[in-house]
Amino acid sequence: MLVGGHGYSNPNANWLDNRGLWLSYGIGFLVLHLTLLSIPVLTTSTAWTLTNLLHNLFHFVFLHILKGSIWDTQDQGRSRELTQWEQIDSGMQFTSTRKFLTSAPVIMFLLTTFYTKYDNVHFIINFVSLMFVLLPKLPQFHEVRLFGINRY
């Protein structure tokens, strides 16, 4: 797929700016949570923790592990070496899209800890999960590969 007439050299960097996508993100979270709540063997605490873990797993994989672009970009192959998070808004920090994608896991963590009644086991599991998605978003980790993981 070639880049069209939208004016972006890397369309992968700007598709998350769409407010409709933010609405879809919230609806997707809600559908995931209601699906897990409908499973009779899961308690409410377990359903909230599973919702948070699955959300953070998808968030981590699709924003911080996968690299490159699905389009044939005009950026001379630069996007091949960047994760989706590093490509958002062409690497500019603290844009509205980045703030939304940073605050979503934090809000979900707060909701999860509330609905699990601050249980220690659920709290630790959810906190570790939150750190896995929150730390790679910090500006200090922009284009940094710890221990050579995901270098190539």
C-alpha positions in Angstrom: 0.0 0.0 0.0 1.5 3.3 -1.0 1.1 6.5 0.8 -1.8 8.6 -0.5 -2.5 12.3 -0.9 -3.0 13.0 2.8 0.3 14.8 3.2 2.0 12.6 5.8 5.3 10.9 4.9 4.4 8.2 7.5 0.6 7.6 7.9 1.4 5.2 10.7 2.3 8.3 12.8 -1.0 10.0 12.7 -3.9 7.6 12.5 -4.3 7.6 16.3 -5.2 11.3 16.3 -8.7 10.5 15.2 -11.2 11.1 18.1 -13.4 8.3 16.7 -10.5 6.0 17.4 -10.5 7.1 21.0 -14.2 6.3 21.3 -13.6 2.9 19.7 -10.9 2.3 22.2 -13.3 2.9 25.1 -16.0 0.8 23.5 -13.5 -2.0 22.9 -12.4 -1.9 26.6 -16.1 -2.0 27.7 -16.9 -5.0 25.4 -13.8 -6.9 26.7 -14.8 -6.2 30.3 -18.5 -7.2 29.8 -17.4 -10.3 28.0 -15.2 -11.3 30.9 -17.9 -10.5 33.4 -20.4 -12.7 31.6 -18.2 -15.8 32.3 -19.9 -17.4 35.3 -16.8 -18.8 37.0 -15.0 -15.5 37.2 -15.5 -13.2 40.2 -15.8 -9.5 39.7 -12.2 -9.0 41.1 -10.8 -11.6 38.7 -12.7 -10.1 35.8 -11.4 -6.6 36.4 -7.8 -7.9 36.8 -8.1 -10.0 33.6 -9.5 -7.0 31.8 -6.6 -4.9 32.9 -4.0 -7.6 32.1 -5.4 -8.2 28.7 -5.6 -4.5 27.9 -2.0 -3.9 29.1 -0.8 -7.0 27.1 -2.3 -5.7 23.9 -1.1 -2.2 24.7 2.4 -3.4 25.3 2.6 -5.6 22.2 1.0 -3.3 19.7 2.6 0.0 20.9 6.0 -1.1 22.3 7.1 -4.4 20.7 5.9 -4.4 17.1 8.0 -2.2 14.8 7.6 -0.7 11.3 4.7 0.5 9.3 2.2 -1.4 7.2 2.4 1.3 4.5 5.2 1.9 2.0 6.3 5.2 3.6 8.3 8.0 2.2 10.6 8.4 5.2 13.5 6.5 3.7 12.9 3.4 6.0 13.2 5.3 9.3 9.9 3.9 10.5 11.1 0.4 10.1 13.3 0.7 13.2 10.6 2.5 15.4 7.8 1.0 17.4 4.3 2.4 17.0 4.7 4.5 20.2 7.8 6.1 18.8 6.0 6.9 15.5 3.0 8.6 17.1 2.9 12.3 16.1 6.3 11.9 14.5 8.0 11.4 17.9 6.7 14.6 19.5 6.2 14.2 23.2 3.2 15.2 25.3 0.7 15.5 22.4 -3.0 14.8 23.1 -2.8 11.3 21.6 0.2 10.4 23.8 -1.5 11.8 26.9 -4.6 9.8 26.1 -2.7 6.6 25.6 -0.7 7.2 28.8 -3.7 8.0 30.9 -5.8 5.1 29.8 -3.8 2.4 31.5 -3.5 4.5 34.7 -7.3 5.1 34.8 -7.9 1.4 34.2 -5.4 0.6 37.0 -7.3 2.9 39.4 -10.7 1.4 38.4 -9.3 -2.1 38.8 -7.8 -1.5 42.3 -11.1 0.1 43.4 -13.3 -2.8 42.1 -10.9 -5.5 43.5 -11.4 -3.8 46.9 -7.6 -3.0 47.1 -6.7 -6.7 47.5 -2.9 -7.0 47.8 -2.5 -9.9 45.3 -4.6 -8.1 42.6 -2.9 -4.8 43.4 0.6 -6.2 42.9 -0.3 -8.0 39.7 -2.0 -4.9 38.3 0.8 -2.6 39.4 3.5 -4.7 37.7 1.3 -4.8 34.6 0.9 -1.0 34.7 4.7 -0.5 35.0 5.2 -2.6 31.8 3.1 -0.2 29.8 3.9 3.0 31.6 7.7 3.0 31.7 8.3 2.6 27.9 6.1 5.7 27.4 8.5 8.0 29.3 10.5 10.4 27.1 13.7 9.0 28.6 13.0 5.7 26.9 12.3 7.1 23.5 14.2 4.9 21.0 16.0 3.1 23.9 16.3 -0.7 23.7 17.0 -2.2 27.2 19.4 -5.1 27.2 19.3 -5.2 23.4 15.7 -6.5 23.4 13.8 -5.5 20.2 16.9 -3.9 18.7 16.4 -5.4 15.3 
